[in-house]
Amino acid sequence: MTEKLYLADSYLRKFEARVVSRRPGGVVLDRTAFYATSGGQPHDTGTIAGVAVTGVEGEGEEVVHAVAGEIPDGPVACEVDGARRTDHTEQHHGQHILSRAFIEEMGAETVSFHLGADRATIDLDVRDLSEGEAERAEELANRVVRENRPVEVTWHTPAEAKGLGLRKMPEGLDRVRVVAIRDFDRCACGGTHPARTGDVGQIRVLGWEKTKGRVRVTFVCGGRALRDARERHRALAAAGAALGAGALDAPVAAAKAREELRALARERDDLRARAAESEAAALLTASRFVRAAYPDREAPALLVLTRFLSAAPEAVFVVTGKGCLVAGCGIGVSHDLAPAFREACAAGTVRGGGRGRLFQAAGGTDPAALEAAADALAKRLAAELGR
């Protein structure tokens, strides 16, 4: 059996212990302050006798420490990674506060918790969440943090625990560890928690999404919240500078720039259509059978040109651009282009399809294969149509 020191003192970082058994790549200690992965909170890391601890898992009453080297038999000095432990404690206790806040504000129970490398999430047993509800819960949670309320850890029998108003009653335990935030929340929990709510620092709700009939809320606490706020401010400031505006004016400036870009895009499309119409007219003046290549022209621009080519009833065209081939004909041509198109694609090892009077193919990274397919298609259509 491993004595779990973190249950009594979440601030403990250094301790001594003895190896009581070994596993492949791991050891079991008689006592440990290393938290084992459970309840949505990841394991601690650190060192045992100077050797890195890479994982910690519970096996019944024992805690197995995965290590990156050999651990001696005698008493060993152990040290928990303080930065990782502090971060996990901030996120985990922040989750307790935020979960209770959602209950208080909208009666939404938390059904699961996940602590990731840079974000934490809770799943709420509701189908929807409004911005106002999220803001009220966030405000209440941060008020509890600012009030720096005491956090008490006590142990109880299951019978005693049932009368404490816990959010969820655990099953199959002889003793129940209860983490209580004074006059706010009581929850059965085996995780690491601070002595006062102020140690959480800050709780920030970053967003939420619907998932499997519930709402998943993403949040950060403590140091993560500070870093997130700093990164968002830098991003806003950079965006504002690029748009010639201050950080807080960046959204308005971005919306204005977006409208301007849309207007320019409409103008560009209009100019492109006019140019394509003139170009198509010039091509059709020379011949109603068009085979043309535009190596630098992207598919959207090529399709604008072929739209005007197909407007001529007797036109037949095979046109290539940058990685694309477009073939088709006008409404006055009764010939079926599909067999010739399929055969040309197979011969040129390009892929394409279509129906009716318009067909498209893509040549990938081999322009030569695309041009070979286009030439083969044009040659066959010219022969079949007598052009």
N, C-alpha and C positions, 0 to 999 in steps of 0.2 A: 504493500500500500504506500502511495506517495502522499506526503503531507503537502497540501496546496497552500503555500504561504500567501499568495496573492488574494485569497479569499478574505484574509484578515487585514492585509495592508497592500493596497494597490500602488502605493508609492515606493515599495521596496524594490531596489535595483540590484544590490549586491548581497550575496549570502554564501554560505558554505554548505556542502552536502556530501554524501557518500554514494558511490555507485552500488546499487543492490542487485542489478541484473543487466544483461546485455542483449541487444538485438543486432541483426546485421545492419551496420551503419548507424546504430543508435544505442542509447543507454537509458536505464531507469534509475532515478535518484531516490533517496529516502525522503527528500523534501525538495520543493522547487518553488520558485517565484515566476517561472516561465508559464505563461498562459497557453493552454492547449486549445486549438481551434474548436469552437462550439458556439451555438446560439447566434450565428451570423458574424461573430467577431473572429478575425484571423489570429493565428498563433503569434507569440513573441519570437524574437530572434535575440542573439547575443553571443556569449561565449561560456564554455565550461572548460576550466583549466587552460584558457587561452585558445581553445579550439572553437571554431564557429558553429553555432547552433542554427541549423537551416530549417527546422520544422519541429513542431511539438504536437503530439496527438495523445488523446486519452484512450487507454485500454482497460476498461473496467475501473478498478481502484488505483491503477498505475498510470503514470504519465511517461510516455516514451519521447526522448529527445533525439531527433535526427542530428548527427554531428558530421563534420567534414574531416575527421581524423580520429586518432586513438585517444581515449581518455584513461588516465591512470586509475588504479584501484583505491588509493587512499583518499583522504578528504580533499575535495577540489573546490577552488574558488570559482564562483559563478557570477555572471553579470548580465542583466537584462538590458537590451538596447533601449535606452531611456527615451529617445526621440520617437521611436516606433510605439512604445507603450503609451507615451503621453498622447500621441495622435489617436491611437485606437480608443483610449479612455475618453477623450474629448468627443469623438464621433459616437461611441456607444452611449455615453450618458446623455449627450445631446439628443440621441434618438429617444431615450426615455422621456425627456422633457417634451419633445415635439409630438410624440405619440399621444401623450396625455393632453397636450394642447388641442390636437385634432378631436379628441373625445369631448373636451370641454366646449369647443366652438361649434362642432357639427355632429357629435355622436359617432364619429368614424373610428372604428377599432383598427389597430394595426395587426395584420395577420402574418407578416413576415418582415425580416430585416436583413439587409446585406451590406457589408462594409467592404467596398472596393479599394483599389490602390489610390484613387484620387476623388472618388465620389461615394456617397452612401445612399441607400434607398430604403424606403418602407413601402409596403403595399397596404393600402387602406381598403377596408371592406365596404366601399361605396362605388357607385357606377359613374359618378361625375364629381368634379371639383371646380368651383369657380375661383376666379382670381381674388375676389373679396374674401372667400373662406380661407384660402391659403394665406393671405396677408394677415388676417386676424389670428390664425394659429401661429404664424411666425412671430407676430408682435407679442402674443401671450408668452410664447416660449422664451423670447429674449427678455421679457420683463422678469420672468422667474430667474433667468441667468443673472441679470443686473441686481436683483435682490439678494443674491449670494446666499441662498437658503442652505441650511445644513442638510447633508446627505447621511443618513444613518443605515448601517448594515446590521441586521439582527437575524438570529436563527430561531426557528419555531418547529414544533411538531405539525404534521399535516392538519390535525384537528384545530390547533391554534391558528394556523395560517388561513383556514377557511373563514375565520371571523374578522380578517383584516381588510377585506374589500380589495383583494388583489385583482389586477386586470385579467390575469389568467392563472388558474390554479394548476400547478404541475402534478403529474401522476407518478406513482411508483417510488417516491422518495421517503426516507425515514425522517430526514430533516430538511426544512425548506429555508433557503437563504432569501431574505427579503431586503430589497434596496428601497428605501423610503426617502422622498423629497418632502421636507416638512410642509404640511398643510397643502400638498399638491398631488403627490402620486405615490403609490406603493406597487411594487412589482417583484415577483419571484425571479431572481436572476443570478447566474453564476459568473457574470463578467466582471471586468475591472471598472471601478467608479471612483470619482473624486470625493473629497471630504465635504466640498461645498459646490453649489451650482455655478458659482462665479468662475471656477476653473475651466468651464466649457468655453468661456470667452465670448462666443457669438454663434448664432445659428442662422444659416441662410438657406432659404428654399430656392433652388435653382430652376425648378420646373417640374412638370408632371405629365404623365401620359396614361391613356387607358390601356389596360392589358388584362385579358381573360375575365372581363366583367368587373374588374377592380381598377383602382387608380394607383399608379406607382409614382411616388414623390421622390425626387432627387434633391439631396441637401448636403451641405458641408458645415463643419463646426470648427471652432478654435483656430489653429494655425491655417488649416485649409481654407476657412472662410476669409481670413486676412489675405492669403495669397490669391484667392479667387477674385476678391474685390480689387486687389492691386492689378491683376492681369486684365480685368475688364476695364478698369480706368485707363490703363495704357493703350488698350485696343481702341477705346473710344477717342482718346486723345490723338492717336495716330490717324484714325479715320477722319476726325475733325480737321486735323492739319492738312490731310490730303485734299479735303473738300474746302479748305479755306475757312474753317469755322472752329469754334471752341469745342471741347469735349462734350459738354451737355447739349450743344447745338448740332452735334453730328447727325442724330436721327432726322432732324428737319432738313439739313443740308443734303443728306443721302436721299431722302424722298424726292427733293427737288431735282437732284442730279438724275435720279431714276426716270422721272418724267421727261427730262430733257433728252435722255438717251432713247427713250421710247419714241419721242418725236423725231429724233435723228434717224432712228431705225426705220420709221415709216417713210421718211424722206428718201433714205437710201433705197428702200424697196421700190419706191415709185420711180426713182431714177434708174435703178437696175431694170425694171420692167420696160421703161421707155427705150433704154439702150438695147435690150434683148429684142424688142419688137422691131427696131430698125435693123438690127443684125440679122434677124430671121428673114426680113423682107429682102435684104441684100443677097442672102444665101439662096433664097427661093427664086430670085430673079435669074440667077445663073443656071439653076437646075431644080426640078421638083424632086430629084433624088440627091440627098445631102449626106455626105460622109465627111465629118469634120473632127479635128482633135484639138483640145484645149488643155494641155498638160497641167497648167496652174489653176484651173477653174474648179472650185469645189462643187459638190453635188447640188446644193440649193440653187446656185447660180445657173448650173447646167439645166436644171429642171425648168427654170423660168424661160430659158431660150427654147427648149423643146415644146413648152406650152404654146408658144407662138408658131413654131414650126408645124405642130399638129393642127393648128387652126386652118391651115391651107388644105382643102379637101383632097387634092391629089398628091400631097407630099408624102415622101417616105424618107426617114432619116436614121442614121446610125452615128451617134455623137459620143465622144469620150472626153472625160475630164480627169481630175486628180483622183485616181482610185475608183472611178465609176464609169459605167457605160449606160447610155439610154438609147433605146431604139423604139420606133413607132411609126404611125402613119395617120393620115387624115381620114375623115369620114367617107371620102369618095373612093378609098382603096378597099376592095373586098377581099384581098388576099390575106390568108392566115399566116401571120409572122411567127407563131409559136414554134413550129417544128424547126425552122431555120435557126431561131434564137437558141433553143435547147442544144442543138447540134454544135453550134459555134461555141457555146459556153463549155461544153464537154471537151471540145478540141483545144480550147484555150485554157483549160483547168481553172475557170473562174466560176463563181456561183451567182445565180440570179434567178429572177422569176418575174411574173406579171401575167396579165391577161388582157383580152380585148385588143386595144390599139397602143398599149404602152408597156414596155418591158425594161427592167433595170438589172444590172449586174455590178458586182464589186470585184475588183482585181487584187485586193489586199496590198501587199508590198511589192508586187511584180507588175510594173507598168507594161512591160513587154508582152506578158500574157494577156493583159486586157486589150492592148492594141491588136494582137494577133486574133483574138476572138472577134473584135469589131471588124477587122478587115475580112475575115472569113464570112461573117454575117452579111456584110455589104456586098461581097462578091456573089454569094448565093442569091440574095434578094434581087440583085441587078439581073442575074441570069433568069430567075423565075418570072420577073416582071417585065423582062425585055427592055431594060433601061440601060 
